Amino acid sequence: MSGGWAAVPGLGASLGARADQVLLEIAAALRRPPPPIDGDRKALTALLVREPGFALFYAYLDRARPRAPYRHLAERFMDRAIACVPAMSHKPFYSHGFSGTAWAAEHLGGGWILPRDPGGNDEVDDALLHLVEQAPGLAASLQYGMVGFGIYALERLPGRAGRRLLERIVVRLGREAVAARGGLCWRDRPYWHVRPGADEMADEGAALPGVFGGVAGVVGLMGGAIRQRVAAREARRLLEGALEWLWAIRKDGLFPGGVQLSWSTGSLGIAAVMLAAADAARLPAWRRRALAIGRRLAAARGAEARVRDATLGNGAAGAAHMFHRMYRASGEELLAGAARLWIRRVISRRRPGAGMAGYRVHIGAWERRFLGRPDHPVGWIGLPGLVNGVAGIGLVLLSDVVGQEPAWDRALLLAYR
């Protein structure tokens, strides 16, 4: 199937009415979101968990419900995020630093939510370009490193600054690629280094397959570079090498890692990003392989078909949206059926009065130990964010039930311009 976007077929009016009610409750709950659970009140720049993600939700809700005050809420949350950028100059990360806020500002700019300001992100461009060219230790991943910076650069195109930054990222990723298993991979860095000599301290760890912290993120970014004709020859070499490595590490036909239906670490996230990249680069054999994984997961039962919660990153909303994306790309009814199933589960997992707008996620005790904070919450709690909270659930409902074009999912490498 090709052409315009539409809601998942066959959902029915009753489910649509329930989704409308959930959207209203998410909108009410996000007006006064709880503080960051790690206690860092400066971390409002975090696109995937904080204010920029809230602004995305309200901006798209405003398009669906333009007579409500949602545009003003989108403006308010973007203003709060942008105001925190100077205090986060030491954190360029896409997931929880200033490059994520810059992506949202670019996406919502041009007079939509933010005023037109051609030079508004110039300092971000300069800072990221300096890091890509000079930082001795730099992660490849979407979460902490160059893939995340590259998603921002893609959003800046066709501007000269975005092209220059993306070209440098492709070159550096090519320089740091590791030949393995007949393809190419990038070893994850557990933390990020900018000091001279810091590379000597880094335990580079293992190469990971997932979108959030691994090689599938590079696949998605290279697809975008090829689509936009930026360093396309080198990007194609890296894309095909990364795909070969991913295919070689499968176990029982799926990718090792986290929950299989998750965007962050699972096989469905890898397959959805692989499909978008294969279409962008015109690689029909890889397109067929991505769809084969999608079909297997659409028909999955038992452990393969479990999710952690209702969220976009690791839960039912993400599964629904990725199956819908794959259906829109292929027209395969099996994938549409899976999207319907998981949208219904997004609605059925809601527990009115619990968490935020009836949704909760599970916070493991390991996070308390990792952060060294004995007061860090654990257990089932409500969270507001894009990837792990109700803002992402709301965006999926707007796209897959209301039928709104989901340009926001360029932030997750599920689509390109």
N, C-alpha and C positions, 0 to 999 in steps of 0.2 A: 504494500500500500504506500502511496506517496501523496503529496499534497498537503492541505491544511490540517491543523490540529482539530480534534474533537474529543468529547468525553468518551470514556470507556463505553462501548456499546452494550446495551442490554441491562443497564443498572436499574431502571425503573424509577417512577416518580416518587415512590415512598422512600427509597434510599436517598434520592436527591433532597427531599424535604428534611430528612434526618441530618444530612451533611450540612445543609444550610444552618440548622440549629447549632451544630458543632462549630461551624465557622463563627457564628455570633458569640458563642461562649469563649472560643479562643481569643477573639478580638477583645472581649471584656477582660479576660484574665491577663493579657499581655500589656494592658494599659499601665499597670504598676507591677512590673516583673520583680521577682525576688532578687536580692543581690547575688553576685557570683558565688557559687558554692565553695570555691577555694579561698574566699575572703579577699581576693585581689580586686579592689574596687576600681583600679586603673585599667583593668582588662576589658573595658567596654568596647575596645576595638575588635574583638574576636568575632569575625564574620560567622563562623560555624556554630557559635554558642551564645552570642550576646547581641548587642544593639544593632549592628548592621543587618543581621538576620531578621530581627524584629521589623526593621524598616522595610526589608524586602516583602515580608508578609503583608504589611499594611499598604504598601504601594500597589501590590497586585490585588488586594482586596478592594482598594479604592477604584480600580478599573471595573470590578464586578459590581460594586455598590457605591457609585460615585456621589450619591446624595448624603452619605454619612461622612463624619469628620476623619476618615482614615488617612487621607493625605497629610493632614496636620500631624498625626501621630508618626507617620513615616518621616516627615521632616524633623520632628523632635528627636527621634532616635538616631537619625543620621547626624544631627548637630551634636548630640552627646558623644557619639563615637568619634567624630572628627576633632572635637575639643580635647579628647584624650590622646590623640596621636603624638603630640610632642613628648608626653610622659612615657610613651612606649617606643621611643626611638631606638632602644636596645633590642626590641623584638620585631623584626621584620616579617615574622611568620605569617603565612596566608591563613592558617587555621585560627590563630589567636594573636595576631599582631597587626602592624599598620598596613601591610600589603593587602590584607583581607578587607579592611575598611576602604582602601583605595579602590579595590575592585567594585565594591558596592557603590561608591561615589561615582565611578565611571558608568556603571550600569544604570544608576538612577539619575544621572546628570542630564545635561542638554535641555533643561527646562521641564523635565518630567517631575521629579521631586526636588532636585537641586537645580539652581540656576545654571545657565550655560557659562562655563569658565574654562576656556581653552588651556590656560596655564595652571589650573588648580592642582594637578598632580605632578608638576614638574619636579618638585623636590623628592617625591617618592621615586620617580623615574631615575633621578641621579643617584639616589641612595642604593637602589637595587642594582643598578648597572655597576656601581663601584663594588658592591659585594660580589657580584657574579665574576667580575674581572679580577678582583684583588683578594678576596677572603681565602685564606689558606685551607680552611676546612669548611665545606658547605654540603649540606645534605642534598640529595636528589629529590626527596619526597614532596608530595603535595602538602603534607602536614607542616614540615619544617624547612623546606628548601626550594630548589629551583623549579620544580613542577608547579608549586604554588605561585611563585613569582611569574612563571610563564602563563598561567591562567589569567593573571592580571594583565600581562602584556597582550594577550589575545583580545581582551576586552578593550584595550587602548587602540587597536587597529581600526582604521587604516593609517593612523597617525604615525609620524616618523619615529617618535620616541618608543612606541610600542613595538614597532618593527625592529629597531636597533636592539632593544632589550631582548626580544625573543631570539634574534639571530645569535646574540652572545650566549644565551642559555643553551641553544642547540649545540653550539660549538663546544661549550664546556661539558655538556653531557656526553658529547662524542669523545672528548678527551678522557673522561673518567669512566667510560663504559668498561666493563670487565667481560672478557670472552669466557663463556661457560656453557656447557650442555648444547653446543652447536649454535648458540645464539649470544645475546648480550644481556647483562644485568647490571644493576647498581646496588652496591652494598649499603644498607641502612646505617646511618650514624645515630647513636642513641642521644646525642646532644650536639649542639651547634657551636662551632669555633670561629673566632675572627682574629684572635691574637697571633702574632708571629710565633711560629714553633708549636702552635696548639695541635697541629696534626699529629705530632709525636705522641700526644696524650690520648688520641682517639682510638677507641675500640670500634672498628668499623662494623662488627657484627655480620649478620647474614643478609643475603638478598631476600627480600620479602615479595610475595606476588601481588598483594592487594592494591586497591586504588588509593587509599588514604596514605599509606606509608610505604608503598612498594612500586614494583616495576610496571604494574598496570597504569599507574599515574603517568609514567613516561609514555606509554602507548597512547593514552588520551591526548597528551600535549603534542606529541609528534603528529597525530592525526590533524589537530588544529593548525599546526604550522604548515603542513602540506596543503590543507584546505585554503589557507591564506597565502600560499606561495611564498613563504618565508623560509630561507635556508632549506628549500624543499628537498634537494638531493641528499644532504646529510640527514635531514629528518626522516626521509624514507629508509635510509640505511639503519638508523637507530630503531625505527618502528618495526621493520622486518626482523631485526635481531632480537628485539624485546619479545615479539610475538613467538619467535622460535624458542626462546628460553622458557617462556610461560608454558608453551605446549609440552616442552620436554619434562617439566617438573610435575605434571599432573599425576594424581594417584587415583586409580579406579575411575578415570575419566574426568575428575574434577580437580580443582586447585586446592592444595593444602592451605590451611589458615583458619579463619574464624567461622562464624555462622554462615552457612552456604548461601543464604538468600540476602545477605547484607551488602550494601553498597561499599562499606568501609573496607572489609577484608574478604568478602565471600566470592564464590564463583559467579553468582549472578551479577555482582558489580563489575567483575572483570569482563564477563561476557558482554554486558551492556556497553561498556566503554570500548571494548574490542570491536563491536559491531559499528559503533559510530566512527571509529578510526578507520576501519576497513572500508566503509562507504566513502569517507573523505578521501582516502588514498586509492580507491578503486582496486581493491584486493578481493576479488570474488571468492577465492578459496578460504580466506580468513573470515569472510562474511558467513560462509556456510558453516564453518566451525563454531563461530559465535552463536549462530542460531541453533545449532545442534545442542549446545549446552543449555541455551534458553529453553528448548523443548524438553530436555531431560528434567530441568528444574521445575518447569510448569507442571509436569506429571509426577513430581516427587511426592513421596509420602514418608512418614516417620522422621528420623533425625535430620535428613536432608531438607525437610520442609519446615523446620522449626525456626522461629525468630525470637529475639529477646523481648520485644515490646512492640509498640505501635509506631515507632519513630521512623524518620527518613534514613538515618545512617545505618541502623542495625535491625530494623523492624518491619512491620506490616506495610507502613506507608511507602517505604523505599522499595519493597518487593512489588507492590502494586504499580508504582510509577515506572520502574524499570521494565516490567513485563509490558506495560502500556507503550513505552518507548519502542520496545522490540516489535510489538504488534504493529505500530504505526509504520515502522520501517519495512515490515515483511508482509503484512496482511494475513498472518497465520492465526486462525481462530483459536488454536490451542493457547497461544499467548494472550489473546483477548480474554479467554476464559480464566486464565490465571490472574490477570489484572482484576477481573470482576471479583474473584474469590478473595483476593487480598484487600481490595477496597472494602468489601463487606466486613472483613475482619478488623480493619481499622475502626469502623463504626462499632462493631460488637465488643471490642476490647475497652471501650470507654466505660468508666465507672463514675457516674455523676456524683459530685461531692468529694471525690478523691483527687489528690495531686493538683494539677493545673488543668482546668476545663475537663476533668475526668480522666486524664492520662497521667501515668507514672512510668518512670524508668528505674532500673536497678543499679545502684552504685555499690560496687564491690569493696570489701575491706582493704584490698590491695591499694586502692587509691589513697586511703588514709596513711598507709605505710609509705607509699611513694612520695607523698607530699610532706611527710613528717608532721602532720597536723592531727593530733588526737581528737580534735573537735570536728573534723571533716565528716559530713553526713554520710551514712551508709544505709543500705536497704532501699526500699521502694519510695521514691519521692517524685514530685512534679518538677519538671524543668522546662524552661521557656525556649530553648535554642532552635536553630535551623536544622542541625543534624541530629541532636539528641533530645529534642523537645517539641513543644506544640506549634512553634512557628513553621517548622518543616511539615508537620502533619497538615496544617492549614494550607500551605502552598500546594501540597499534593491534592487535597480535596478541591481546591480551586481549579487545578489543571485537569484532573482526571474525572471529577464529577460535574463541576460547572462547565468545563470544556475550554478554559482559558489557555492560550498559548504559553507554554512554560519556558520562556527565555531565561528564567532564573536558574535553570538546571545546567546552563553553561558553567556555572560555578563549580559543578561536580563532574565536569567532562562528559556529561551524557548527551550533549548536543553542541553544535557550533553555529556560528552565524552562517 
